[in-house]
Amino acid sequence: MKNTESDFESDPVKAAKNEKKHKKKNGAGLTFEEAQEVFNDEFYQERFDVENSTLEEARYQVIGRVKSQLVVFVVYTPRNGKKRIISARIANERERKWYYEQVRRYYSGM
C-alpha cells in the first residue's frame, strides 16, 4: 500500500533547516516531502531507534530508496496516526552498502 501525503506530518521550520543543513554538507538537499517516498520502496528497512527514543516519543530509523535510485536515511516518530518526519538525509557510504546487502540477501533467498 502506497503512503500518501496525508500519512505524514512535519514542522515546516524544521524541514527547511534540515534541507539546508544537509545541503551544506554534501551538496544535495533532501526535502521531507521527497523523504516520504522511502516508505514506498519495497525494500526499505526500518528499525527502532534505541538511542534517541524516550518514554514519551518512540523514534524509528528508515533506510531506502527515493526517486528509484537515491538511498536515504530518515528518522520519524509516530504521532496522531501519522509519521512525523524528524530528519532526512542522503545515506552515507556505510548505510548504502548495508541497504544493498539487504536487497542482495532478499534476492539470493528467492
Sequence and secondary structure as in RCSB ss.txt:
>XXXX:A:sequence
MKNTESDFESDPVKAAKNEKKHKKKNGAGLTFEEAQEVFNDEFYQERFDVENSTLEEARYQVIGRVKSQLVVFVV
YTPRNGKKRIISARIANERERKWYYEQVRRYYSGM
>XXXX:A:secstr
    GGGEE  HHHHHHHHHHHHHHHS    HHHHGGGGG TT EEEE TTT  SS   EEEEEEETTTEEEEEE
EEEETTEEEEEEEEE  HHHHHHHHHHHHHHHHT 
